[in-house]
């Protein structure tokens, strides 16, 4: 009877150990998958931070260029034709600068928000994060295009 009880206990312990081993393997696989996801999100965060810095530099450059051009153009002669050309040019530059400033503002705001989300990616759905990152990329491309248009206008 003691032998039967010992064999029963040994069988139960064998089954429990196998069950624990299987659970441990499953948890380790899930931990590896989460680690890979965190590494990918950290890489996205680094890229987004770099894009944000670039957008801020573009905004500062555009602002400096606009100010310099406004100062240059302010010193033009007082001839009527030159004044009218100046006003037309200033309006185009101001309109383009406004578009650039708004676009870069939306880009930097979106990137700042994305950085905030990427600091705690486990709180958000990965698909939602990717969708938001794609939207921010679109905003930043629009800002870059608006800046290129402004640069073309300034070159004239």
Buried (B, 14 or more C-beta within 10 A) or exposed (E): EEEEEEEEEEEEEEEEEEEEEEEEEEEEEEEEEEEEEEEEBEEBBEEBBEBBEBBBEBBEEBBEBBEEBBEEBEEEEEEEEEEEEBEEBBEBBEEBBEBBBEBBBBBBEBBBEBBEBBEEBEEEEEEEBEEBBEEBBEBBEBBBEBBEBBBEBBEE
